Amino acid sequence: MNAVDVRFLAELPGHVPTLAAWRHAQWGHLYDDWTLDVATAELRDHATRRAIPTTLLALEGETLLGSVSLVEEDAPELRDQGDAWLASLYVVPEARGRGLGQQLVRALVAFAAAQGIARLWLFTPEHAAFYARLCWWPCSRTTPHSCLWTS
């Protein structure tokens, strides 16, 4: 097994189509107007910078295994909740259970801190236990089955 590197999408913009397809397949059903083309355009924009909004990649050699983004707004309905969001953490199913999600989250938190971002927000209706293990805590309930978290 090779070591996993975390790099900016800006260094490897050729991964945009793959990431867009993964993300749209995972979360496209949540937003009627978030098409594959919109997901692709968002990631193309992220690939132009190493500042918010941006995306980090997990790679093993040249194989893309996952990603996470730092964005200013995670969803329009959460716009008034915070201004720097950890978003779209995704690890390919065959690479899950290896700590890659934790590695990506920690890398994103460290990057945000280096940029002077004092607080990150996260919306997760399904993975509260995962983030709690990484020292994130709930700050408010948005619905009975979802929660905003901060680091």
Beta strands, then each sheet from edge to edge (+ up, - down):
strand 1: 4-8
strand 2: 54-60
strand 3: 63-71
strand 4: 85-91
strand 5: 121-123
strand 6: 137-143
strand 7: 146-150
sheet 1: 1+ 2- 3+ 4-
sheet 2: 5+ 7- 6+
end
